Amino acid sequence: MSVSKEIKQVRAMVLELLQTNPKYRDSDKMLCSKIWAIQMGGMDKLKNLSAYDFLTEYVQKKSKLFNVVSIVRVRRKIQEETPELRGTKWKERNEEQGDVIKALGY
């Protein structure tokens, strides 16, 4: 699958989840977990999958699972463009941004 096609698919899925359930707005772990559960065929199938099998699928070159970095970047971009989809922690994180930049030496 091409990168642009994958990004469009990630964007559509992330946008839908941010719009329908606010709990995904503040937690990348929950957002990624939900997306991967959907991609793996739902919670019933995922419950019967071992951690080893999941990780083996995730690291495959042709994995059907979206990359965590892609999901997080798309979520950030959507929230930057659409303030009503920002979580309750967005303002707090933005206020800490200057301190983080200084700590990293940028």
Biopython code that builds the backbone (N, CA, C, O; Angstrom):
import numpy as np
from Bio.PDB.StructureBuilder import StructureBuilder

atoms = [
    (1, "MET", "N", (0.847, -1.170, 0.000)),
    (1, "MET", "CA", (0.000, 0.000, 0.000)),
    (1, "MET", "C", (0.897, 1.238, 0.000)),
    (1, "MET", "O", (1.910, 1.286, 0.697)),
    (2, "SER", "N", (0.510, 2.227, -0.786)),
    (2, "SER", "CA", (1.316, 3.445, -0.838)),
    (2, "SER", "C", (1.169, 4.237, 0.463)),
    (2, "SER", "O", (0.177, 4.118, 1.182)),
    (3, "VAL", "N", (2.188, 5.047, 0.737)),
    (3, "VAL", "CA", (2.192, 5.837, 1.969)),
    (3, "VAL", "C", (1.018, 6.800, 1.990)),
    (3, "VAL", "O", (0.357, 6.938, 3.019)),
    (4, "SER", "N", (0.743, 7.470, 0.877)),
    (4, "SER", "CA", (-0.358, 8.445, 0.852)),
    (4, "SER", "C", (-1.712, 7.773, 1.063)),
    (4, "SER", "O", (-2.590, 8.337, 1.716)),
    (5, "LYS", "N", (-1.881, 6.583, 0.519)),
    (5, "LYS", "CA", (-3.138, 5.851, 0.719)),
    (5, "LYS", "C", (-3.286, 5.447, 2.181)),
    (5, "LYS", "O", (-4.371, 5.548, 2.755)),
    (6, "GLU", "N", (-2.175, 4.985, 2.784)),
    (6, "GLU", "CA", (-2.224, 4.588, 4.192)),
    (6, "GLU", "C", (-2.545, 5.792, 5.076)),
    (6, "GLU", "O", (-3.359, 5.684, 5.993)),
    (7, "ILE", "N", (-1.915, 6.935, 4.809)),
    (7, "ILE", "CA", (-2.171, 8.130, 5.616)),
    (7, "ILE", "C", (-3.636, 8.539, 5.511)),
    (7, "ILE", "O", (-4.234, 8.946, 6.507)),
    (8, "LYS", "N", (-4.219, 8.437, 4.327)),
    (8, "LYS", "CA", (-5.642, 8.767, 4.156)),
    (8, "LYS", "C", (-6.517, 7.821, 4.976)),
    (8, "LYS", "O", (-7.504, 8.243, 5.579)),
    (9, "GLN", "N", (-6.152, 6.546, 4.995)),
    (9, "GLN", "CA", (-6.909, 5.572, 5.781)),
    (9, "GLN", "C", (-6.755, 5.835, 7.279)),
    (9, "GLN", "O", (-7.729, 5.774, 8.030)),
    (10, "VAL", "N", (-5.526, 6.127, 7.705)),
    (10, "VAL", "CA", (-5.280, 6.438, 9.117)),
    (10, "VAL", "C", (-6.088, 7.664, 9.503)),
    (10, "VAL", "O", (-6.758, 7.671, 10.535)),
    (11, "ARG", "N", (-6.026, 8.703, 8.675)),
    (11, "ARG", "CA", (-6.737, 9.954, 8.957)),
    (11, "ARG", "C", (-8.240, 9.719, 9.107)),
    (11, "ARG", "O", (-8.858, 10.234, 10.038)),
    (12, "ALA", "N", (-8.821, 8.952, 8.206)),
    (12, "ALA", "CA", (-10.261, 8.689, 8.267)),
    (12, "ALA", "C", (-10.628, 7.964, 9.562)),
    (12, "ALA", "O", (-11.617, 8.304, 10.211)),
    (13, "MET", "N", (-9.835, 6.977, 9.927)),
    (13, "MET", "CA", (-10.129, 6.201, 11.132)),
    (13, "MET", "C", (-9.927, 7.036, 12.393)),
    (13, "MET", "O", (-10.759, 6.997, 13.299)),
    (14, "VAL", "N", (-8.838, 7.785, 12.459)),
    (14, "VAL", "CA", (-8.565, 8.619, 13.630)),
    (14, "VAL", "C", (-9.641, 9.687, 13.768)),
    (14, "VAL", "O", (-10.142, 9.921, 14.868)),
    (15, "LEU", "N", (-9.997, 10.331, 12.676)),
    (15, "LEU", "CA", (-11.022, 11.374, 12.717)),
    (15, "LEU", "C", (-12.340, 10.833, 13.249)),
    (15, "LEU", "O", (-12.979, 11.457, 14.096)),
    (16, "GLU", "N", (-12.743, 9.681, 12.754)),
    (16, "GLU", "CA", (-13.997, 9.078, 13.223)),
    (16, "GLU", "C", (-13.950, 8.783, 14.724)),
    (16, "GLU", "O", (-14.909, 9.059, 15.445)),
    (17, "LEU", "N", (-12.836, 8.221, 15.188)),
    (17, "LEU", "CA", (-12.731, 7.889, 16.610)),
    (17, "LEU", "C", (-12.697, 9.144, 17.486)),
    (17, "LEU", "O", (-13.304, 9.161, 18.557)),
    (18, "LEU", "N", (-12.003, 10.183, 17.049)),
    (18, "LEU", "CA", (-11.964, 11.428, 17.825)),
    (18, "LEU", "C", (-13.342, 12.085, 17.885)),
    (18, "LEU", "O", (-13.703, 12.689, 18.895)),
    (19, "GLN", "N", (-14.098, 11.967, 16.814)),
    (19, "GLN", "CA", (-15.431, 12.563, 16.772)),
    (19, "GLN", "C", (-16.436, 11.781, 17.613)),
    (19, "GLN", "O", (-17.315, 12.373, 18.240)),
    (20, "THR", "N", (-16.312, 10.468, 17.627)),
    (20, "THR", "CA", (-17.333, 9.648, 18.288)),
    (20, "THR", "C", (-17.052, 9.332, 19.742)),
    (20, "THR", "O", (-17.975, 9.009, 20.490)),
    (21, "ASN", "N", (-15.775, 9.420, 20.168)),
    (21, "ASN", "CA", (-15.481, 9.079, 21.552)),
    (21, "ASN", "C", (-14.341, 9.934, 22.104)),
    (21, "ASN", "O", (-13.181, 9.727, 21.749)),
    (22, "PRO", "N", (-14.668, 10.890, 22.966)),
    (22, "PRO", "CA", (-13.664, 11.808, 23.512)),
    (22, "PRO", "C", (-12.513, 11.142, 24.269)),
    (22, "PRO", "O", (-11.460, 11.760, 24.428)),
    (23, "LYS", "N", (-12.675, 9.916, 24.737)),
    (23, "LYS", "CA", (-11.594, 9.283, 25.505)),
    (23, "LYS", "C", (-10.348, 9.056, 24.660)),
    (23, "LYS", "O", (-9.252, 8.917, 25.204)),
    (24, "TYR", "N", (-10.498, 9.017, 23.332)),
    (24, "TYR", "CA", (-9.340, 8.819, 22.458)),
    (24, "TYR", "C", (-8.583, 10.112, 22.192)),
    (24, "TYR", "O", (-7.497, 10.070, 21.614)),
    (25, "ARG", "N", (-9.115, 11.245, 22.592)),
    (25, "ARG", "CA", (-8.498, 12.541, 22.327)),
    (25, "ARG", "C", (-7.266, 12.796, 23.188)),
    (25, "ARG", "O", (-6.386, 13.558, 22.789)),
    (26, "ASP", "N", (-7.190, 12.186, 24.337)),
    (26, "ASP", "CA", (-6.095, 12.424, 25.279)),
    (26, "ASP", "C", (-5.154, 11.237, 25.450)),
    (26, "ASP", "O", (-4.173, 11.340, 26.187)),
    (27, "SER", "N", (-5.422, 10.130, 24.800)),
    (27, "SER", "CA", (-4.608, 8.933, 25.029)),
    (27, "SER", "C", (-4.227, 8.265, 23.710)),
    (27, "SER", "O", (-5.047, 7.612, 23.065)),
    (28, "ASP", "N", (-2.970, 8.443, 23.329)),
    (28, "ASP", "CA", (-2.485, 7.785, 22.118)),
    (28, "ASP", "C", (-2.489, 6.268, 22.283)),
    (28, "ASP", "O", (-2.722, 5.540, 21.317)),
    (29, "LYS", "N", (-2.237, 5.791, 23.487)),
    (29, "LYS", "CA", (-2.258, 4.347, 23.726)),
    (29, "LYS", "C", (-3.647, 3.775, 23.468)),
    (29, "LYS", "O", (-3.789, 2.739, 22.819)),
    (30, "MET", "N", (-4.664, 4.452, 23.976)),
    (30, "MET", "CA", (-6.033, 3.973, 23.768)),
    (30, "MET", "C", (-6.432, 4.079, 22.299)),
    (30, "MET", "O", (-7.085, 3.186, 21.760)),
    (31, "LEU", "N", (-6.036, 5.174, 21.658)),
    (31, "LEU", "CA", (-6.356, 5.379, 20.248)),
    (31, "LEU", "C", (-5.703, 4.296, 19.390)),
    (31, "LEU", "O", (-6.370, 3.679, 18.559)),
    (32, "CYS", "N", (-4.419, 4.062, 19.583)),
    (32, "CYS", "CA", (-3.719, 3.024, 18.816)),
    (32, "CYS", "C", (-4.314, 1.648, 19.086)),
    (32, "CYS", "O", (-4.518, 0.863, 18.159)),
    (33, "SER", "N", (-4.587, 1.360, 20.332)),
    (33, "SER", "CA", (-5.158, 0.054, 20.691)),
    (33, "SER", "C", (-6.496, -0.172, 20.000)),
    (33, "SER", "O", (-6.756, -1.262, 19.491)),
    (34, "LYS", "N", (-7.337, 0.842, 19.978)),
    (34, "LYS", "CA", (-8.647, 0.729, 19.329)),
    (34, "LYS", "C", (-8.488, 0.511, 17.830)),
    (34, "LYS", "O", (-9.149, -0.351, 17.250)),
    (35, "ILE", "N", (-7.612, 1.292, 17.205)),
    (35, "ILE", "CA", (-7.390, 1.144, 15.763)),
    (35, "ILE", "C", (-6.876, -0.254, 15.441)),
    (35, "ILE", "O", (-7.358, -0.893, 14.506)),
    (36, "TRP", "N", (-5.904, -0.730, 16.208)),
    (36, "TRP", "CA", (-5.362, -2.066, 15.951)),
    (36, "TRP", "C", (-6.413, -3.150, 16.200)),
    (36, "TRP", "O", (-6.453, -4.148, 15.482)),
    (37, "ALA", "N", (-7.251, -2.962, 17.200)),
    (37, "ALA", "CA", (-8.317, -3.937, 17.453)),
    (37, "ALA", "C", (-9.254, -4.009, 16.249)),
    (37, "ALA", "O", (-9.654, -5.096, 15.830)),
    (38, "ILE", "N", (-9.596, -2.861, 15.702)),
    (38, "ILE", "CA", (-10.453, -2.824, 14.508)),
    (38, "ILE", "C", (-9.750, -3.531, 13.347)),
    (38, "ILE", "O", (-10.351, -4.354, 12.657)),
    (39, "GLN", "N", (-8.471, -3.200, 13.141)),
    (39, "GLN", "CA", (-7.732, -3.783, 12.030)),
    (39, "GLN", "C", (-7.543, -5.296, 12.168)),
    (39, "GLN", "O", (-7.448, -6.003, 11.166)),
    (40, "MET", "N", (-7.492, -5.778, 13.374)),
    (40, "MET", "CA", (-7.300, -7.213, 13.603)),
    (40, "MET", "C", (-8.618, -7.989, 13.545)),
    (40, "MET", "O", (-8.619, -9.212, 13.685)),
    (41, "GLY", "N", (-9.730, -7.298, 13.342)),
    (41, "GLY", "CA", (-11.007, -7.986, 13.184)),
    (41, "GLY", "C", (-11.935, -7.882, 14.372)),
    (41, "GLY", "O", (-12.923, -8.613, 14.445)),
    (42, "GLY", "N", (-11.644, -6.998, 15.301)),
    (42, "GLY", "CA", (-12.512, -6.801, 16.450)),
    (42, "GLY", "C", (-11.948, -7.407, 17.719)),
    (42, "GLY", "O", (-10.979, -8.166, 17.704)),
    (43, "MET", "N", (-12.591, -7.043, 18.818)),
    (43, "MET", "CA", (-12.109, -7.474, 20.133)),
    (43, "MET", "C", (-12.184, -8.986, 20.323)),
    (43, "MET", "O", (-11.313, -9.566, 20.972)),
    (44, "ASP", "N", (-13.198, -9.629, 19.774)),
    (44, "ASP", "CA", (-13.316, -11.076, 19.953)),
    (44, "ASP", "C", (-12.116, -11.808, 19.350)),
    (44, "ASP", "O", (-11.575, -12.731, 19.961)),
    (45, "LYS", "N", (-11.706, -11.396, 18.161)),
    (45, "LYS", "CA", (-10.541, -12.028, 17.533)),
    (45, "LYS", "C", (-9.259, -11.650, 18.257)),
    (45, "LYS", "O", (-8.362, -12.479, 18.411)),
    (46, "LEU", "N", (-9.172, -10.412, 18.697)),
    (46, "LEU", "CA", (-7.968, -9.944, 19.374)),
    (46, "LEU", "C", (-7.772, -10.648, 20.719)),
    (46, "LEU", "O", (-6.638, -10.910, 21.121)),
    (47, "LYS", "N", (-8.860, -10.952, 21.408)),
    (47, "LYS", "CA", (-8.765, -11.633, 22.700)),
    (47, "LYS", "C", (-8.132, -13.013, 22.572)),
    (47, "LYS", "O", (-7.514, -13.510, 23.513)),
    (48, "ASN", "N", (-8.288, -13.622, 21.412)),
    (48, "ASN", "CA", (-7.750, -14.969, 21.199)),
    (48, "ASN", "C", (-6.364, -14.950, 20.562)),
    (48, "ASN", "O", (-5.828, -16.001, 20.211)),
    (49, "LEU", "N", (-5.786, -13.771, 20.413)),
    (49, "LEU", "CA", (-4.470, -13.628, 19.790)),
    (49, "LEU", "C", (-3.410, -13.463, 20.878)),
    (49, "LEU", "O", (-3.593, -12.691, 21.819)),
    (50, "SER", "N", (-2.321, -14.179, 20.746)),
    (50, "SER", "CA", (-1.252, -14.036, 21.738)),
    (50, "SER", "C", (-0.487, -12.736, 21.482)),
    (50, "SER", "O", (-0.532, -12.186, 20.382)),
    (51, "ALA", "N", (0.203, -12.261, 22.491)),
    (51, "ALA", "CA", (1.034, -11.064, 22.343)),
    (51, "ALA", "C", (2.103, -11.314, 21.285)),
    (51, "ALA", "O", (2.419, -10.428, 20.492)),
    (52, "TYR", "N", (2.650, -12.506, 21.277)),
    (52, "TYR", "CA", (3.667, -12.858, 20.285)),
    (52, "TYR", "C", (3.110, -12.736, 18.864)),
    (52, "TYR", "O", (3.752, -12.162, 17.985)),
    (53, "ASP", "N", (1.912, -13.280, 18.651)),
    (53, "ASP", "CA", (1.294, -13.221, 17.323)),
    (53, "ASP", "C", (1.000, -11.775, 16.917)),
    (53, "ASP", "O", (1.199, -11.398, 15.762)),
    (54, "PHE", "N", (0.531, -10.977, 17.861)),
    (54, "PHE", "CA", (0.261, -9.571, 17.568)),
    (54, "PHE", "C", (1.547, -8.847, 17.176)),
    (54, "PHE", "O", (1.581, -8.139, 16.169)),
    (55, "LEU", "N", (2.606, -9.025, 17.973)),
    (55, "LEU", "CA", (3.867, -8.347, 17.689)),
    (55, "LEU", "C", (4.484, -8.836, 16.379)),
    (55, "LEU", "O", (5.090, -8.057, 15.643)),
    (56, "THR", "N", (4.329, -10.108, 16.099)),
    (56, "THR", "CA", (4.821, -10.646, 14.833)),
    (56, "THR", "C", (4.111, -9.975, 13.664)),
    (56, "THR", "O", (4.749, -9.626, 12.671)),
    (57, "GLU", "N", (2.816, -9.793, 13.772)),
    (57, "GLU", "CA", (2.052, -9.088, 12.730)),
    (57, "GLU", "C", (2.492, -7.635, 12.622)),
    (57, "GLU", "O", (2.665, -7.116, 11.519)),
    (58, "TYR", "N", (2.672, -6.983, 13.753)),
    (58, "TYR", "CA", (3.009, -5.556, 13.760)),
    (58, "TYR", "C", (4.346, -5.277, 13.067)),
    (58, "TYR", "O", (4.477, -4.266, 12.378)),
    (59, "VAL", "N", (5.323, -6.140, 13.236)),
    (59, "VAL", "CA", (6.655, -5.872, 12.680)),
    (59, "VAL", "C", (6.832, -6.361, 11.241)),
    (59, "VAL", "O", (7.868, -6.106, 10.628)),
    (60, "GLN", "N", (5.847, -7.050, 10.703)),
    (60, "GLN", "CA", (5.948, -7.508, 9.318)),
    (60, "GLN", "C", (6.064, -6.333, 8.364)),
    (60, "GLN", "O", (5.424, -5.301, 8.565)),
    (61, "LYS", "N", (6.863, -6.480, 7.347)),
    (61, "LYS", "CA", (7.046, -5.417, 6.350)),
    (61, "LYS", "C", (5.713, -5.063, 5.692)),
    (61, "LYS", "O", (5.453, -3.890, 5.424)),
    (62, "LYS", "N", (4.891, -6.032, 5.435)),
    (62, "LYS", "CA", (3.579, -5.809, 4.796)),
    (62, "LYS", "C", (2.442, -5.933, 5.817)),
    (62, "LYS", "O", (1.371, -6.446, 5.493)),
    (63, "SER", "N", (2.672, -5.472, 7.028)),
    (63, "SER", "CA", (1.666, -5.570, 8.088)),
    (63, "SER", "C", (0.411, -4.783, 7.727)),
    (63, "SER", "O", (0.479, -3.725, 7.101)),
    (64, "LYS", "N", (-0.724, -5.318, 8.132)),
    (64, "LYS", "CA", (-1.980, -4.590, 7.927)),
    (64, "LYS", "C", (-2.201, -3.549, 9.026)),
    (64, "LYS", "O", (-3.130, -2.746, 8.938)),
    (65, "LEU", "N", (-1.360, -3.558, 10.052)),
    (65, "LEU", "CA", (-1.512, -2.638, 11.176)),
    (65, "LEU", "C", (-0.819, -1.314, 10.889)),
    (65, "LEU", "O", (0.319, -1.282, 10.419)),
    (66, "PHE", "N", (-1.518, -0.226, 11.176)),
    (66, "PHE", "CA", (-0.930, 1.093, 10.996)),
    (66, "PHE", "C", (0.196, 1.298, 11.999)),
    (66, "PHE", "O", (0.141, 0.794, 13.121)),
    (67, "ASN", "N", (1.197, 2.026, 11.593)),
    (67, "ASN", "CA", (2.334, 2.363, 12.439)),
    (67, "ASN", "C", (1.898, 3.349, 13.516)),
    (67, "ASN", "O", (1.133, 4.271, 13.235)),
    (68, "VAL", "N", (2.371, 3.166, 14.731)),
    (68, "VAL", "CA", (2.011, 4.042, 15.843)),
    (68, "VAL", "C", (2.385, 5.498, 15.545)),
    (68, "VAL", "O", (1.646, 6.413, 15.911)),
    (69, "VAL", "N", (3.513, 5.716, 14.892)),
    (69, "VAL", "CA", (3.945, 7.083, 14.584)),
    (69, "VAL", "C", (2.951, 7.754, 13.637)),
    (69, "VAL", "O", (2.631, 8.930, 13.806)),
    (70, "SER", "N", (2.468, 7.024, 12.659)),
    (70, "SER", "CA", (1.484, 7.579, 11.722)),
    (70, "SER", "C", (0.199, 7.959, 12.444)),
    (70, "SER", "O", (-0.365, 9.025, 12.198)),
    (71, "ILE", "N", (-0.258, 7.095, 13.324)),
    (71, "ILE", "CA", (-1.492, 7.363, 14.068)),
    (71, "ILE", "C", (-1.338, 8.620, 14.910)),
    (71, "ILE", "O", (-2.212, 9.486, 14.899)),
    (72, "VAL", "N", (-0.239, 8.725, 15.635)),
    (72, "VAL", "CA", (-0.016, 9.870, 16.528)),
    (72, "VAL", "C", (0.134, 11.166, 15.731)),
    (72, "VAL", "O", (-0.424, 12.195, 16.112)),
    (73, "ARG", "N", (0.876, 11.122, 14.638)),
    (73, "ARG", "CA", (1.045, 12.338, 13.819)),
    (73, "ARG", "C", (-0.278, 12.813, 13.242)),
    (73, "ARG", "O", (-0.568, 14.010, 13.232)),
    (74, "VAL", "N", (-1.075, 11.875, 12.764)),
    (74, "VAL", "CA", (-2.382, 12.233, 12.209)),
    (74, "VAL", "C", (-3.274, 12.817, 13.303)),
    (74, "VAL", "O", (-3.961, 13.814, 13.080)),
    (75, "ARG", "N", (-3.265, 12.200, 14.475)),
    (75, "ARG", "CA", (-4.073, 12.722, 15.589)),
    (75, "ARG", "C", (-3.657, 14.146, 15.926)),
    (75, "ARG", "O", (-4.519, 15.005, 16.116)),
    (76, "ARG", "N", (-2.367, 14.417, 16.005)),
    (76, "ARG", "CA", (-1.872, 15.757, 16.317)),
    (76, "ARG", "C", (-2.318, 16.770, 15.269)),
    (76, "ARG", "O", (-2.754, 17.872, 15.605)),
    (77, "LYS", "N", (-2.207, 16.391, 13.998)),
    (77, "LYS", "CA", (-2.577, 17.295, 12.909)),
    (77, "LYS", "C", (-4.071, 17.595, 12.936)),
    (77, "LYS", "O", (-4.481, 18.743, 12.768)),
    (78, "ILE", "N", (-4.876, 16.572, 13.146)),
    (78, "ILE", "CA", (-6.326, 16.773, 13.226)),
    (78, "ILE", "C", (-6.674, 17.713, 14.375)),
    (78, "ILE", "O", (-7.495, 18.616, 14.211)),
    (79, "GLN", "N", (-6.059, 17.506, 15.531)),
    (79, "GLN", "CA", (-6.358, 18.350, 16.686)),
    (79, "GLN", "C", (-5.827, 19.767, 16.503)),
    (79, "GLN", "O", (-6.399, 20.715, 17.042)),
    (80, "GLU", "N", (-4.755, 19.922, 15.760)),
    (80, "GLU", "CA", (-4.246, 21.258, 15.456)),
    (80, "GLU", "C", (-5.239, 22.014, 14.575)),
    (80, "GLU", "O", (-5.478, 23.204, 14.780)),
    (81, "GLU", "N", (-5.813, 21.322, 13.598)),
    (81, "GLU", "CA", (-6.731, 21.930, 12.638)),
    (81, "GLU", "C", (-8.161, 22.051, 13.163)),
    (81, "GLU", "O", (-8.919, 22.905, 12.703)),
    (82, "THR", "N", (-8.533, 21.205, 14.121)),
    (82, "THR", "CA", (-9.914, 21.124, 14.589)),
    (82, "THR", "C", (-9.943, 21.219, 16.116)),
    (82, "THR", "O", (-9.929, 20.199, 16.805)),
    (83, "PRO", "N", (-9.983, 22.450, 16.645)),
    (83, "PRO", "CA", (-9.908, 22.633, 18.106)),
    (83, "PRO", "C", (-10.971, 21.869, 18.905)),
    (83, "PRO", "O", (-10.712, 21.474, 20.042)),
    (84, "GLU", "N", (-12.143, 21.658, 18.338)),
    (84, "GLU", "CA", (-13.199, 20.962, 19.091)),
    (84, "GLU", "C", (-12.891, 19.480, 19.295)),
    (84, "GLU", "O", (-13.563, 18.814, 20.083)),
    (85, "LEU", "N", (-11.884, 18.956, 18.597)),
    (85, "LEU", "CA", (-11.495, 17.562, 18.784)),
    (85, "LEU", "C", (-10.285, 17.406, 19.697)),
    (85, "LEU", "O", (-9.758, 16.304, 19.854)),
    (86, "ARG", "N", (-9.847, 18.503, 20.295)),
    (86, "ARG", "CA", (-8.741, 18.440, 21.251)),
    (86, "ARG", "C", (-9.252, 17.883, 22.569)),
    (86, "ARG", "O", (-10.395, 18.119, 22.960)),
    (87, "GLY", "N", (-8.401, 17.152, 23.234)),
    (87, "GLY", "CA", (-8.768, 16.588, 24.521)),
    (87, "GLY", "C", (-8.662, 17.613, 25.636)),
    (87, "GLY", "O", (-8.279, 18.761, 25.407)),
    (88, "THR", "N", (-8.998, 17.198, 26.824)),
    (88, "THR", "CA", (-8.958, 18.098, 27.976)),
    (88, "THR", "C", (-7.524, 18.416, 28.399)),
    (88, "THR", "O", (-7.292, 19.420, 29.072)),
    (89, "LYS", "N", (-6.570, 17.584, 28.019)),
    (89, "LYS", "CA", (-5.177, 17.792, 28.403)),
    (89, "LYS", "C", (-4.388, 18.590, 27.357)),
    (89, "LYS", "O", (-3.209, 18.870, 27.572)),
    (90, "TRP", "N", (-5.003, 18.956, 26.244)),
    (90, "TRP", "CA", (-4.302, 19.630, 25.153)),
    (90, "TRP", "C", (-3.662, 20.935, 25.601)),
    (90, "TRP", "O", (-2.483, 21.177, 25.340)),
    (91, "LYS", "N", (-4.430, 21.766, 26.266)),
    (91, "LYS", "CA", (-3.917, 23.070, 26.698)),
    (91, "LYS", "C", (-2.748, 22.888, 27.670)),
    (91, "LYS", "O", (-1.734, 23.578, 27.570)),
    (92, "GLU", "N", (-2.899, 21.970, 28.592)),
    (92, "GLU", "CA", (-1.847, 21.678, 29.579)),
    (92, "GLU", "C", (-0.549, 21.245, 28.894)),
    (92, "GLU", "O", (0.533, 21.703, 29.259)),
    (93, "ARG", "N", (-0.665, 20.355, 27.895)),
    (93, "ARG", "CA", (0.512, 19.883, 27.168)),
    (93, "ARG", "C", (1.164, 21.018, 26.386)),
    (93, "ARG", "O", (2.390, 21.116, 26.345)),
    (94, "ASN", "N", (0.363, 21.869, 25.769)),
    (94, "ASN", "CA", (0.916, 22.988, 25.001)),
    (94, "ASN", "C", (1.654, 23.972, 25.895)),
    (94, "ASN", "O", (2.666, 24.545, 25.491)),
    (95, "GLU", "N", (1.155, 24.170, 27.104)),
    (95, "GLU", "CA", (1.813, 25.088, 28.034)),
    (95, "GLU", "C", (3.168, 24.542, 28.480)),
    (95, "GLU", "O", (4.069, 25.322, 28.788)),
    (96, "GLU", "N", (3.329, 23.233, 28.519)),
    (96, "GLU", "CA", (4.583, 22.598, 28.914)),
    (96, "GLU", "C", (5.577, 22.507, 27.755)),
    (96, "GLU", "O", (6.739, 22.162, 27.966)),
    (97, "GLN", "N", (5.140, 22.806, 26.561)),
    (97, "GLN", "CA", (5.971, 22.642, 25.376)),
    (97, "GLN", "C", (7.284, 23.426, 25.473)),
    (97, "GLN", "O", (8.340, 22.907, 25.113)),
    (98, "GLY", "N", (7.225, 24.656, 25.951)),
    (98, "GLY", "CA", (8.438, 25.470, 26.068)),
    (98, "GLY", "C", (9.463, 24.838, 26.999)),
    (98, "GLY", "O", (10.657, 24.840, 26.699)),
    (99, "ASP", "N", (9.009, 24.297, 28.124)),
    (99, "ASP", "CA", (9.915, 23.632, 29.055)),
    (99, "ASP", "C", (10.558, 22.393, 28.436)),
    (99, "ASP", "O", (11.738, 22.122, 28.661)),
    (100, "VAL", "N", (9.786, 21.650, 27.663)),
    (100, "VAL", "CA", (10.304, 20.446, 27.016)),
    (100, "VAL", "C", (11.355, 20.809, 25.967)),
    (100, "VAL", "O", (12.400, 20.167, 25.864)),
    (101, "ILE", "N", (11.057, 21.837, 25.201)),
    (101, "ILE", "CA", (12.009, 22.298, 24.184)),
    (101, "ILE", "C", (13.331, 22.715, 24.833)),
    (101, "ILE", "O", (14.408, 22.376, 24.342)),
    (102, "LYS", "N", (13.237, 23.446, 25.927)),
    (102, "LYS", "CA", (14.460, 23.855, 26.647)),
    (102, "LYS", "C", (15.210, 22.648, 27.179)),
    (102, "LYS", "O", (16.435, 22.577, 27.070)),
    (103, "ALA", "N", (14.484, 21.696, 27.753)),
    (103, "ALA", "CA", (15.118, 20.506, 28.326)),
    (103, "ALA", "C", (15.827, 19.675, 27.262)),
    (103, "ALA", "O", (16.848, 19.043, 27.533)),
    (104, "LEU", "N", (15.277, 19.682, 26.050)),
    (104, "LEU", "CA", (15.888, 18.920, 24.958)),
    (104, "LEU", "C", (17.015, 19.684, 24.275)),
    (104, "LEU", "O", (17.739, 19.128, 23.450)),
    (105, "GLY", "N", (17.161, 20.968, 24.623)),
    (105, "GLY", "CA", (18.247, 21.771, 24.073)),
    (105, "GLY", "C", (17.997, 22.328, 22.699)),
    (105, "GLY", "O", (18.951, 22.630, 21.983)),
    (106, "TYR", "N", (16.740, 22.477, 22.300)),
    (106, "TYR", "CA", (16.421, 23.030, 20.973)),
    (106, "TYR", "C", (16.411, 24.537, 21.004)),
    (106, "TYR", "O", (16.163, 25.173, 19.980)),
]
sb = StructureBuilder()
sb.init_structure("model")
sb.init_model(0)
sb.init_chain("A")
sb.init_seg("    ")
for serial, (resi, resn, name, xyz) in enumerate(atoms, 1):
    if name == "N":
        sb.init_residue(resn, " ", resi, " ")
    sb.init_atom(name, np.array(xyz, "f"), 0.0, 1.0, " ", f" {name:<3s}", serial, name[0])
structure = sb.get_structure()
